[in-house]
Amino acid sequence: MVLLAVFLLALLNLNPAIHSVIINLDIQIALKMNSLIGINPFFDHALAWLSTSTGDVFILVCICLLFVTSSLHSANLNETTRRLSFWAWVGTLCLITYGISCASEQFIKRDTPLLALHQLKNLQTICGTMFHSCPTSSFPSGHGFAYFFFAMMAWKRYFRISLVLWCLAIIMLSLRLIIGLHWFSDIAFGSLFLSALLVTLIEDTPLKNTYKYTEQAVSYLIKTLLVGREELFEVCIPQNKHRRIN
């Protein structure tokens, strides 16, 4: 169904009238979102900083801390191992696909709104920062793919964390629309469909069996690190069989 949706979208986009509607919608959203710049200087500088390489690292560290904290607050050591294995597995798949997505940007040339629309306010010049983005490769959004992919993968297994990831995705991708690094269609028709397609392939193909290898590796690593330290680990993780936190 995901492949059919992608095919239909590509087919409809070949129609000049529909293609024109999508382009006009992208432009209107870009102008509307960008108009939020200049209202509050603190917001502008925070937005500019979050769009740099340092900002990306900060968000990544926060997400990793969320995963580790959730894993440590599980019922027992086995559940902690399963949770850490799951996030490591999803992260590995995301990195591989993200690399492929970045490589595809070299063949799908599309200028960012900041480069295509000269009337947009440029936070790079206003705040004197350098954004972590290529001005001629906006489709699909690599950031959007990463956020959507983690949120979708966590949906069935860790629902509450998935909600947090969805909220983070909406916020961070809205910020990228505001500063003009992506068109709306880069996210809605690029990252969202790419994430849905990959999640579908993982759920419905032998790719899902690769999880067990990650679990074996994480389990071995934890057992190696905890040799002679089991009592310390029991202090960090309450042994409550009836406790289950998503």
ROVO-531476 format. One record per residue (C-alpha): x, y, z; residue in three letters. Coordinates in nm, 4 decimals. Layout:
<X = X	Y = Y	Z = Z	res = ALA>;
...
***
This chain:
<X = 0.0000	Y = 0.0000	Z = 0.0000	res = MET>;
<X = 0.2889	Y = 0.2342	Z = 0.0767	res = VAL>;
<X = 0.4471	Y = 0.1582	Z = -0.2602	res = LEU>;
<X = 0.1124	Y = 0.2165	Z = -0.4287	res = LEU>;
<X = 0.0767	Y = 0.5521	Z = -0.2538	res = ALA>;
<X = 0.4275	Y = 0.6554	Z = -0.3641	res = VAL>;
<X = 0.3527	Y = 0.5477	Z = -0.7227	res = PHE>;
<X = 0.0229	Y = 0.7377	Z = -0.7302	res = LEU>;
<X = 0.1879	Y = 1.0482	Z = -0.5872	res = LEU>;
<X = 0.4624	Y = 1.0362	Z = -0.8505	res = ALA>;
<X = 0.2041	Y = 0.9786	Z = -1.1232	res = LEU>;
<X = -0.0123	Y = 1.2688	Z = -1.0069	res = LEU>;
<X = 0.2902	Y = 1.4945	Z = -0.9868	res = ASN>;
<X = 0.3439	Y = 1.4433	Z = -1.3604	res = LEU>;
<X = 0.0212	Y = 1.6322	Z = -1.4170	res = ASN>;
<X = 0.1179	Y = 2.0005	Z = -1.4709	res = PRO>;
<X = -0.1874	Y = 2.1293	Z = -1.2844	res = ALA>;
<X = -0.1252	Y = 1.9138	Z = -0.9763	res = ILE>;
<X = 0.2480	Y = 1.9861	Z = -0.9886	res = HIS>;
<X = 0.1695	Y = 2.3579	Z = -0.9960	res = SER>;
<X = -0.0595	Y = 2.3210	Z = -0.6930	res = VAL>;
<X = 0.2152	Y = 2.1450	Z = -0.4954	res = ILE>;
<X = 0.4726	Y = 2.4107	Z = -0.5851	res = ILE>;
<X = 0.2362	Y = 2.6946	Z = -0.4936	res = ASN>;
<X = 0.1509	Y = 2.5254	Z = -0.1652	res = LEU>;
<X = 0.5223	Y = 2.4888	Z = -0.0880	res = ASP>;
<X = 0.5837	Y = 2.8572	Z = -0.1563	res = ILE>;
<X = 0.2889	Y = 2.9768	Z = 0.0522	res = GLN>;
<X = 0.3889	Y = 2.7603	Z = 0.3490	res = ILE>;
<X = 0.7526	Y = 2.8708	Z = 0.3213	res = ALA>;
<X = 0.6565	Y = 3.2401	Z = 0.3233	res = LEU>;
<X = 0.4085	Y = 3.1972	Z = 0.6089	res = LYS>;
<X = 0.6480	Y = 3.0017	Z = 0.8298	res = MET>;
<X = 0.9415	Y = 3.2320	Z = 0.7577	res = ASN>;
<X = 0.7349	Y = 3.5335	Z = 0.8638	res = SER>;
<X = 0.7768	Y = 3.4162	Z = 1.2263	res = LEU>;
<X = 1.1422	Y = 3.5244	Z = 1.2148	res = ILE>;
<X = 1.2060	Y = 3.8670	Z = 1.3613	res = GLY>;
<X = 0.9285	Y = 3.8597	Z = 1.6220	res = ILE>;
<X = 1.1558	Y = 3.7577	Z = 1.9097	res = ASN>;
<X = 1.5401	Y = 3.7863	Z = 1.8992	res = PRO>;
<X = 1.5862	Y = 3.5054	Z = 2.1541	res = PHE>;
<X = 1.3706	Y = 3.2731	Z = 1.9438	res = PHE>;
<X = 1.5696	Y = 3.3665	Z = 1.6321	res = ASP>;
<X = 1.9070	Y = 3.2898	Z = 1.7917	res = HIS>;
<X = 1.7818	Y = 2.9660	Z = 1.9480	res = ALA>;
<X = 1.6403	Y = 2.8595	Z = 1.6132	res = LEU>;
<X = 1.9655	Y = 2.9429	Z = 1.4348	res = ALA>;
<X = 2.1707	Y = 2.7498	Z = 1.6913	res = TRP>;
<X = 1.9489	Y = 2.4406	Z = 1.6704	res = LEU>;
<X = 2.0029	Y = 2.4389	Z = 1.2934	res = SER>;
<X = 2.3822	Y = 2.4149	Z = 1.3217	res = THR>;
<X = 2.5931	Y = 2.1001	Z = 1.3517	res = SER>;
<X = 2.6247	Y = 2.1670	Z = 1.7255	res = THR>;
<X = 2.2471	Y = 2.1886	Z = 1.7552	res = GLY>;
<X = 2.2075	Y = 1.8582	Z = 1.5735	res = ASP>;
<X = 2.4511	Y = 1.6922	Z = 1.8152	res = VAL>;
<X = 2.2628	Y = 1.8396	Z = 2.1111	res = PHE>;
<X = 1.9296	Y = 1.6971	Z = 1.9906	res = ILE>;
<X = 2.0924	Y = 1.3598	Z = 1.9201	res = LEU>;
<X = 2.2384	Y = 1.3459	Z = 2.2722	res = VAL>;
<X = 1.8984	Y = 1.4328	Z = 2.4223	res = CYS>;
<X = 1.7302	Y = 1.1536	Z = 2.2240	res = ILE>;
<X = 1.9968	Y = 0.9023	Z = 2.3280	res = CYS>;
<X = 1.9532	Y = 1.0051	Z = 2.6930	res = LEU>;
<X = 1.5787	Y = 0.9462	Z = 2.6549	res = LEU>;
<X = 1.6409	Y = 0.5941	Z = 2.5267	res = PHE>;
<X = 1.9002	Y = 0.5106	Z = 2.7945	res = VAL>;
<X = 1.6854	Y = 0.6514	Z = 3.0759	res = THR>;
<X = 1.3843	Y = 0.4554	Z = 2.9578	res = SER>;
<X = 1.5927	Y = 0.1380	Z = 2.9388	res = SER>;
<X = 1.7373	Y = 0.1815	Z = 3.2886	res = LEU>;
<X = 1.3896	Y = 0.2298	Z = 3.4345	res = HIS>;
<X = 1.2718	Y = -0.1105	Z = 3.3119	res = SER>;
<X = 1.1601	Y = -0.3939	Z = 3.5387	res = ALA>;
<X = 1.4747	Y = -0.6049	Z = 3.5266	res = ASN>;
<X = 1.8050	Y = -0.6655	Z = 3.3513	res = LEU>;
<X = 1.6498	Y = -0.8713	Z = 3.0713	res = ASN>;
<X = 1.4029	Y = -0.5955	Z = 2.9883	res = GLU>;
<X = 1.6838	Y = -0.3387	Z = 2.9967	res = THR>;
<X = 1.8799	Y = -0.5509	Z = 2.7508	res = THR>;
<X = 1.5793	Y = -0.5803	Z = 2.5198	res = ARG>;
<X = 1.5179	Y = -0.2067	Z = 2.5235	res = ARG>;
<X = 1.8799	Y = -0.1131	Z = 2.4618	res = LEU>;
<X = 1.8938	Y = -0.3734	Z = 2.1853	res = SER>;
<X = 1.5824	Y = -0.2320	Z = 2.0212	res = PHE>;
<X = 1.7126	Y = 0.1258	Z = 2.0154	res = TRP>;
<X = 2.0549	Y = 0.0129	Z = 1.8948	res = ALA>;
<X = 1.8891	Y = -0.1889	Z = 1.6183	res = TRP>;
<X = 1.6642	Y = 0.0978	Z = 1.5095	res = VAL>;
<X = 1.9572	Y = 0.3393	Z = 1.5240	res = GLY>;
<X = 2.1707	Y = 0.1158	Z = 1.3037	res = THR>;
<X = 1.8955	Y = 0.0781	Z = 1.0436	res = LEU>;
<X = 1.8358	Y = 0.4529	Z = 1.0546	res = CYS>;
<X = 2.2044	Y = 0.5321	Z = 0.9967	res = LEU>;
<X = 2.2221	Y = 0.2973	Z = 0.6971	res = ILE>;
<X = 1.9086	Y = 0.4385	Z = 0.5379	res = THR>;
<X = 2.0069	Y = 0.7946	Z = 0.6260	res = TYR>;
<X = 2.3330	Y = 0.7424	Z = 0.4385	res = GLY>;
<X = 2.1419	Y = 0.6166	Z = 0.1351	res = ILE>;
<X = 1.9033	Y = 0.9125	Z = 0.1632	res = SER>;
<X = 2.1920	Y = 1.1605	Z = 0.1742	res = CYS>;
<X = 2.3493	Y = 0.9932	Z = -0.1282	res = ALA>;
<X = 2.0220	Y = 1.0221	Z = -0.3218	res = SER>;
<X = 2.0250	Y = 1.3984	Z = -0.2647	res = GLU>;
<X = 2.3142	Y = 1.4209	Z = -0.5097	res = GLN>;
<X = 2.0853	Y = 1.2903	Z = -0.7856	res = PHE>;
<X = 1.7690	Y = 1.4750	Z = -0.6829	res = ILE>;
<X = 1.8629	Y = 1.8401	Z = -0.7086	res = LYS>;
<X = 1.6183	Y = 2.0808	Z = -0.5515	res = ARG>;
<X = 1.7090	Y = 2.4197	Z = -0.4092	res = ASP>;
<X = 1.6032	Y = 2.4945	Z = -0.0542	res = THR>;
<X = 1.3444	Y = 2.7717	Z = -0.0004	res = PRO>;
<X = 1.6223	Y = 2.9907	Z = 0.1411	res = LEU>;
<X = 1.8064	Y = 2.9714	Z = -0.1904	res = LEU>;
<X = 1.5023	Y = 2.9766	Z = -0.4198	res = ALA>;
<X = 1.3054	Y = 3.2550	Z = -0.2518	res = LEU>;
<X = 1.5221	Y = 3.5638	Z = -0.2075	res = HIS>;
<X = 1.2552	Y = 3.7432	Z = -0.0028	res = GLN>;
<X = 1.2948	Y = 3.5005	Z = 0.2884	res = LEU>;
<X = 1.4716	Y = 3.6201	Z = 0.6024	res = LYS>;
<X = 1.8085	Y = 3.4474	Z = 0.6325	res = ASN>;
<X = 1.9063	Y = 3.3647	Z = 0.9912	res = LEU>;
<X = 2.2558	Y = 3.2771	Z = 0.8750	res = GLN>;
<X = 2.3258	Y = 3.6412	Z = 0.8004	res = THR>;
<X = 2.1105	Y = 3.7773	Z = 1.0840	res = ILE>;
<X = 2.2709	Y = 3.5638	Z = 1.3568	res = CYS>;
<X = 2.6064	Y = 3.4925	Z = 1.1915	res = GLY>;
<X = 2.5733	Y = 3.1129	Z = 1.2003	res = THR>;
<X = 2.6211	Y = 2.8346	Z = 0.9472	res = MET>;
<X = 2.3354	Y = 2.5899	Z = 0.9012	res = PHE>;
<X = 2.3933	Y = 2.2152	Z = 0.8771	res = HIS>;
<X = 2.2373	Y = 2.1726	Z = 0.5333	res = SER>;
<X = 2.3137	Y = 2.1612	Z = 0.1624	res = CYS>;
<X = 2.1387	Y = 2.4519	Z = -0.0179	res = PRO>;
<X = 2.0815	Y = 2.2519	Z = -0.3373	res = THR>;
<X = 1.9667	Y = 1.9199	Z = -0.1879	res = SER>;
<X = 1.6453	Y = 1.9625	Z = 0.0048	res = SER>;
<X = 1.4565	Y = 1.6491	Z = -0.1087	res = PHE>;
<X = 1.4031	Y = 1.4326	Z = 0.0843	res = PRO>;
<X = 1.4618	Y = 1.5728	Z = 0.4332	res = SER>;
<X = 1.7202	Y = 1.3578	Z = 0.6101	res = GLY>;
<X = 1.6256	Y = 1.5068	Z = 0.9461	res = HIS>;
<X = 1.2607	Y = 1.4370	Z = 0.8764	res = GLY>;
<X = 1.3345	Y = 1.0771	Z = 0.7869	res = PHE>;
<X = 1.5278	Y = 1.0163	Z = 1.1108	res = ALA>;
<X = 1.2553	Y = 1.1636	Z = 1.3326	res = TYR>;
<X = 0.9699	Y = 0.9844	Z = 1.1546	res = PHE>;
<X = 1.1540	Y = 0.6531	Z = 1.1402	res = PHE>;
<X = 1.2222	Y = 0.6374	Z = 1.5149	res = PHE>;
<X = 0.8662	Y = 0.7476	Z = 1.5961	res = ALA>;
<X = 0.7109	Y = 0.4863	Z = 1.3661	res = MET>;
<X = 0.9336	Y = 0.2038	Z = 1.4853	res = MET>;
<X = 0.8527	Y = 0.2805	Z = 1.8498	res = ALA>;
<X = 0.4776	Y = 0.3138	Z = 1.7925	res = TRP>;
<X = 0.3750	Y = -0.0475	Z = 1.8639	res = LYS>;
<X = 0.6416	Y = -0.1325	Z = 2.1199	res = ARG>;
<X = 0.6920	Y = 0.1837	Z = 2.3258	res = TYR>;
<X = 0.3845	Y = 0.3971	Z = 2.2691	res = PHE>;
<X = 0.4593	Y = 0.6790	Z = 2.5143	res = ARG>;
<X = 0.8123	Y = 0.7265	Z = 2.3868	res = ILE>;
<X = 0.6727	Y = 0.7229	Z = 2.0344	res = SER>;
<X = 0.4429	Y = 1.0134	Z = 2.1242	res = LEU>;
<X = 0.7417	Y = 1.2086	Z = 2.2542	res = VAL>;
<X = 0.9292	Y = 1.1375	Z = 1.9313	res = LEU>;
<X = 0.6313	Y = 1.2453	Z = 1.7191	res = TRP>;
<X = 0.6074	Y = 1.5734	Z = 1.9111	res = CYS>;
<X = 0.9824	Y = 1.6271	Z = 1.8703	res = LEU>;
<X = 0.9544	Y = 1.5544	Z = 1.4979	res = ALA>;
<X = 0.6739	Y = 1.8063	Z = 1.4494	res = ILE>;
<X = 0.8580	Y = 2.0758	Z = 1.6459	res = ILE>;
<X = 1.2015	Y = 2.0304	Z = 1.4882	res = MET>;
<X = 1.0706	Y = 1.9970	Z = 1.1334	res = LEU>;
<X = 0.8529	Y = 2.3043	Z = 1.1796	res = SER>;
<X = 1.1673	Y = 2.4932	Z = 1.2798	res = LEU>;
<X = 1.3383	Y = 2.3825	Z = 0.9601	res = ARG>;
<X = 1.0399	Y = 2.5092	Z = 0.7608	res = LEU>;
<X = 1.0632	Y = 2.8436	Z = 0.9401	res = ILE>;
<X = 1.4284	Y = 2.9002	Z = 0.8516	res = ILE>;
<X = 1.3758	Y = 2.7821	Z = 0.4935	res = GLY>;
<X = 1.5888	Y = 2.4677	Z = 0.4840	res = LEU>;
<X = 1.3105	Y = 2.2469	Z = 0.3478	res = HIS>;
<X = 0.9904	Y = 2.2692	Z = 0.1506	res = TRP>;
<X = 0.6771	Y = 2.1187	Z = 0.3019	res = PHE>;
<X = 0.6697	Y = 1.8556	Z = 0.0259	res = SER>;
<X = 1.0256	Y = 1.7483	Z = 0.1159	res = ASP>;
<X = 0.8867	Y = 1.6322	Z = 0.4482	res = ILE>;
<X = 0.5297	Y = 1.5259	Z = 0.3643	res = ALA>;
<X = 0.6013	Y = 1.3514	Z = 0.0338	res = PHE>;
<X = 0.9675	Y = 1.2630	Z = 0.0861	res = GLY>;
<X = 1.0667	Y = 1.1806	Z = 0.4434	res = SER>;
<X = 0.7259	Y = 1.0590	Z = 0.5614	res = LEU>;
<X = 0.6786	Y = 0.8167	Z = 0.2710	res = PHE>;
<X = 1.0406	Y = 0.6994	Z = 0.2886	res = LEU>;
<X = 1.0068	Y = 0.6275	Z = 0.6603	res = SER>;
<X = 0.6744	Y = 0.4474	Z = 0.6135	res = ALA>;
<X = 0.8198	Y = 0.2394	Z = 0.3303	res = LEU>;
<X = 1.1233	Y = 0.1337	Z = 0.5339	res = LEU>;
<X = 0.9166	Y = 0.0494	Z = 0.8425	res = VAL>;
<X = 0.6838	Y = -0.1590	Z = 0.6260	res = THR>;
<X = 0.9767	Y = -0.3466	Z = 0.4732	res = LEU>;
<X = 1.1228	Y = -0.4159	Z = 0.8166	res = ILE>;
<X = 0.7923	Y = -0.5387	Z = 0.9593	res = GLU>;
<X = 0.6961	Y = -0.7572	Z = 0.6630	res = ASP>;
<X = 1.0296	Y = -0.8986	Z = 0.5430	res = THR>;
<X = 1.3188	Y = -1.1000	Z = 0.6928	res = PRO>;
<X = 1.4814	Y = -0.7673	Z = 0.7841	res = LEU>;
<X = 1.2999	Y = -0.7880	Z = 1.1173	res = LYS>;
<X = 1.5076	Y = -1.0970	Z = 1.2009	res = ASN>;
<X = 1.8227	Y = -0.8832	Z = 1.2157	res = THR>;
<X = 1.7042	Y = -0.7603	Z = 1.5559	res = TYR>;
<X = 1.8128	Y = -1.0829	Z = 1.7243	res = LYS>;
<X = 2.1742	Y = -1.0260	Z = 1.6223	res = TYR>;
<X = 2.1701	Y = -0.6810	Z = 1.7798	res = THR>;
<X = 2.0166	Y = -0.8272	Z = 2.0960	res = GLU>;
<X = 2.2866	Y = -1.0925	Z = 2.1125	res = GLN>;
<X = 2.5597	Y = -0.8307	Z = 2.0722	res = ALA>;
<X = 2.4109	Y = -0.5965	Z = 2.3351	res = VAL>;
<X = 2.3503	Y = -0.8849	Z = 2.5754	res = SER>;
<X = 2.7105	Y = -1.0003	Z = 2.5415	res = TYR>;
<X = 2.8387	Y = -0.6456	Z = 2.5917	res = LEU>;
<X = 2.6292	Y = -0.5907	Z = 2.9052	res = ILE>;
<X = 2.7319	Y = -0.9235	Z = 3.0568	res = LYS>;
<X = 3.0965	Y = -0.8442	Z = 2.9848	res = THR>;
<X = 3.0709	Y = -0.5008	Z = 3.1462	res = LEU>;
<X = 2.8823	Y = -0.6334	Z = 3.4494	res = LEU>;
<X = 3.1188	Y = -0.9131	Z = 3.5450	res = VAL>;
<X = 3.1458	Y = -0.8762	Z = 3.9234	res = GLY>;
<X = 2.9193	Y = -0.5675	Z = 3.9210	res = ARG>;
<X = 2.5712	Y = -0.7225	Z = 3.9359	res = GLU>;
<X = 2.4932	Y = -0.5709	Z = 4.2768	res = GLU>;
<X = 2.5746	Y = -0.2212	Z = 4.1499	res = LEU>;
<X = 2.3464	Y = -0.2726	Z = 3.8506	res = PHE>;
<X = 2.0632	Y = -0.3929	Z = 4.0738	res = GLU>;
<X = 2.0832	Y = -0.0608	Z = 4.2589	res = VAL>;
<X = 2.0400	Y = 0.1286	Z = 3.9271	res = CYS>;
<X = 1.7517	Y = -0.0899	Z = 3.8103	res = ILE>;
<X = 1.4781	Y = -0.1717	Z = 4.0647	res = PRO>;
<X = 1.3891	Y = -0.5396	Z = 4.0476	res = GLN>;
<X = 1.0121	Y = -0.4974	Z = 4.0297	res = ASN>;
<X = 0.8482	Y = -0.7633	Z = 3.8154	res = LYS>;
<X = 0.5180	Y = -0.5809	Z = 3.8108	res = HIS>;
<X = 0.6667	Y = -0.2530	Z = 3.6899	res = ARG>;
<X = 0.6499	Y = -0.1772	Z = 3.3203	res = ARG>;
<X = 0.7337	Y = 0.1667	Z = 3.1857	res = ILE>;
<X = 0.7158	Y = 0.2480	Z = 2.8154	res = ASN>;
***
